[in-house]
Amino acid sequence: MNPDVPISFETLSGTLRVRKGGEWFTLDFPAEPVTVTGPVPGLSEAPGTEPLFTGRNRLDIIAELPSAEYVCDFDTDISALVVLPAWDVIVTAVSDLPHMISSQGSSLRRWV
C-alpha cells in the first residue's frame, strides 16, 4: 500500500478512507452531522446526569455530560431508552486527561 495514496471504501454511511503510516493504518470514518435537540426522555433522568448538549444524527442520540466521571458512572433504565427512535445512545465528555475524550455507547437495538 502506497502511504501517499489513501484507499477508499464506499459504505452505507459514506466514504471510509484508510491511510498507511509506518506499521499503522489510520481509518477516517464518515462523519454523521449532528443537529441540536431538546432534552431526551429517559436520558436526563439518569442519576446525576443533566447533559450539557443533546443532539442526534441519522441514527444516534448524542449527549455531552459535564465530566468524564459522569460518563464512567452513567447508568440509566434501558427500557426507557429502547423506545427512542435511535440505534445508539452515546454519552461523552471532555476527559480529565489532556487530548482525551471519554465516551460510552449503548446499542439500543441489542436490547429489543
Stockholm file with secondary structure:
# STOCKHOLM 1.0

chainA/1-112         MNPDVPISFETLSGTLRVRKGGEWFTLDFPAEPVTVTGPVPGLSEAPGTEPLFTGRNRLDIIAELPSAEYVCDFDTDISALVVLPAWDVIVTAVSDLPHMISSQGSSLRRWV
#=GR chainA/1-112 SS CCTTSCEEEEETTEEEEEEEETTEEEEECCCCCCEECCCCTTTTTSTTCCCSEEEECSSEEEEECSSHHHHHHCCCCHHHHTTSSCSEEEEEEECSSTTCEEEEEEEGGGGC
#=GC SS_cons         CCTTSCEEEEETTEEEEEEEETTEEEEECCCCCCEECCCCTTTTTSTTCCCSEEEECSSEEEEECSSHHHHHHCCCCHHHHTTSSCSEEEEEEECSSTTCEEEEEEEGGGGC
//
